[in-house]
Amino acid sequence: MTNKAARLSPDDLVGLAQAAWRHGERHCVDCGGYHQAWGILRAAGLHGGLGADETDLAPRLAAALSPGARVLVAGSADPGILDFVVRTAAGTPLDILVADLCATPLSVIGDLKPYPGMTVRTQQVDLAELDHLDSWDVIVSHSMLPHVPAELRIEVLKRLRRALAPRGRLVFVARTFQAAVRDSAAEEKAAWAQQTFSRVASSGIPMPASLAEIEALIHRYSVKRRAPPWDLATPEAIADLLTLGDFEVMEIVKMADRTHETAVGQARAKESYLFIAR
Ligand SMILES: C[S@@+](CC[C@H](N)C(=O)[O-])C[C@H]1O[C@@H](n2cnc3c(N)ncnc32)[C@H](O)[C@@H]1O
């Protein structure tokens, strides 16, 4: 029997959203439905995945990708980072492992069409418990850090450092968190859920479930959403964390500046930084 799901294309955002919805019903437990909803939000244009960061990231990542390189993707909300790595490699064969806490994005990756010449595996793992030693020539991580509880950040970074091969490179993207006025957590969560749902509902994309089910999921997830890590306000604060995690930061690049308005109408600086470390 032909397995239609096993032929998903990574740029079929509606197909990815449907797959994530289906897998998320079974797998999204600890994340509160984040990954089950993520595909819909991305297909509706509310999340860009790597988005504008790709332009600055691609040449630096390409420089680190030699034939046969072992690449760890540390944290991935959907197949987006994997697909970016493969596109950046431009035919260079790689051995890629995508690791995440939640099985939903990993199951969606399992539904993709195979990438010719690439070995792609997945591992459901808490990076704070990663036990790989000297294993990866390149570790790529995009926007994973704010999702890690503050008390576990250094442990996660130390584990990634130990997993890096002796001449390996960490290609790490993190954004800073600044707001002129901080919203109360409850007010921000409720406003975010309402705004997100109304944008999804008016997006016109084909939905994988009824609007009522999607609204319920967005509200359920909004309660679990972690408060913004206000201590990560500057690139120096993030570089200090990397140093505490035993990395040597070699380069910091300011990438897209996407200052935006929050769900409660306040301007919030949203700057992405790329850190190359070893
Ligand atoms: C914001 S998402 C990544 C977004 C990224 N721009 C993308 O397109 O995939 C962060 C991911 O890191 C994962 N994550 C957070 N903490 C983790 C941990 N301790 N171990 C493994 N994965 C983790 C989350 O499950 C989530 O999928």
PDBQT file of the ligand as one rigid body, heavy atoms in Angstrom, charges set to zero:
ROOT
HETATM    1  C1  LIG A 301      11.155  27.572  19.252  1.00  0.00    +0.000 C 
HETATM    2  S1  LIG A 301      11.371  25.922  18.812  1.00  0.00    +0.000 S 
HETATM    3  C2  LIG A 301      12.495  26.049  17.532  1.00  0.00    +0.000 C 
HETATM    4  C3  LIG A 301      12.010  27.021  16.525  1.00  0.00    +0.000 C 
HETATM    5  C4  LIG A 301      12.848  27.001  15.299  1.00  0.00    +0.000 C 
HETATM    6  N1  LIG A 301      12.877  28.318  14.745  1.00  0.00    +0.000 N 
HETATM    7  C5  LIG A 301      12.314  26.020  14.294  1.00  0.00    +0.000 C 
HETATM    8  O1  LIG A 301      11.912  26.458  13.216  1.00  0.00    +0.000 OA
HETATM    9  O2  LIG A 301      12.285  24.830  14.568  1.00  0.00    +0.000 OA
HETATM   10  C6  LIG A 301      12.328  25.244  20.104  1.00  0.00    +0.000 C 
HETATM   11  C7  LIG A 301      12.347  23.746  20.070  1.00  0.00    +0.000 C 
HETATM   12  O3  LIG A 301      13.290  23.316  21.059  1.00  0.00    +0.000 OA
HETATM   13  C8  LIG A 301      12.751  22.191  21.698  1.00  0.00    +0.000 C 
HETATM   14  N2  LIG A 301      13.336  22.086  23.038  1.00  0.00    +0.000 N 
HETATM   15  C9  LIG A 301      13.228  22.968  24.051  1.00  0.00    +0.000 A 
HETATM   16  N3  LIG A 301      13.879  22.507  25.138  1.00  0.00    +0.000 NA
HETATM   17  C10 LIG A 301      14.418  21.311  24.785  1.00  0.00    +0.000 A 
HETATM   18  C11 LIG A 301      15.186  20.343  25.482  1.00  0.00    +0.000 A 
HETATM   19  N4  LIG A 301      15.523  20.513  26.764  1.00  0.00    +0.000 N 
HETATM   20  N5  LIG A 301      15.541  19.230  24.832  1.00  0.00    +0.000 NA
HETATM   21  C12 LIG A 301      15.176  19.032  23.536  1.00  0.00    +0.000 A 
HETATM   22  N6  LIG A 301      14.460  19.917  22.824  1.00  0.00    +0.000 NA
HETATM   23  C13 LIG A 301      14.074  21.038  23.448  1.00  0.00    +0.000 A 
HETATM   24  C14 LIG A 301      11.238  22.452  21.749  1.00  0.00    +0.000 C 
HETATM   25  O4  LIG A 301      10.522  21.243  21.926  1.00  0.00    +0.000 OA
HETATM   26  C15 LIG A 301      11.008  23.117  20.406  1.00  0.00    +0.000 C 
HETATM   27  O5  LIG A 301      10.658  22.199  19.410  1.00  0.00    +0.000 OA
ENDROOT
TORSDOF 0
